[in-house]
Amino acid sequence: MQHAFRSVNDWPAVAAALLLDCPVWSEDKDYFGAGMATWTTATFELYLTGT
């Protein structure tokens, strides 16, 4: 079985995001494909500017 995360330090952010049903804002590629929305700075900027 392969684990989605390479860093054991990622689990608190994942747990909080899943509990609160909110996205994670990170450039860390370990979060992608983990079953929650993940925003990079670039996508967050697009959201804020409305483009």
C-alpha positions in Angstrom: 0.0 0.0 0.0 1.4 3.4 -1.0 0.7 6.4 1.3 -0.4 9.7 -0.2 1.9 11.8 2.0 5.7 11.7 2.2 5.9 14.0 5.2 4.5 13.0 8.6 4.2 16.7 9.3 1.4 17.0 6.7 -1.3 15.2 8.7 -2.5 18.1 11.0 -3.3 20.3 8.0 -5.0 17.4 6.2 -7.1 16.5 9.3 -8.1 20.1 9.8 -9.1 20.6 6.2 -11.2 17.4 6.1 -12.8 18.2 9.5 -13.7 21.8 8.5 -14.4 21.0 4.9 -12.1 23.6 3.6 -9.2 23.7 1.1 -5.5 23.8 1.9 -3.3 26.6 0.6 0.1 25.2 -0.1 2.8 24.8 -2.8 3.6 21.3 -1.3 2.8 18.7 -4.0 2.2 16.1 -1.3 -1.3 17.5 -0.8 -2.5 17.0 -4.4 -4.7 14.0 -4.9 -5.3 13.6 -1.1 -9.1 14.0 -1.4 -9.4 17.7 -0.5 -9.2 20.9 -2.4 -5.7 22.3 -2.6 -5.0 25.8 -3.7 -1.6 27.1 -4.8 -0.7 30.8 -4.6 -1.3 31.1 -8.3 -4.9 29.7 -8.2 -5.6 31.8 -5.1 -4.5 34.9 -6.9 -6.8 34.0 -9.8 -9.7 33.6 -7.4 -9.1 36.9 -5.7 -8.8 38.8 -9.0 -11.9 37.1 -10.4 -10.3 35.8 -13.6 
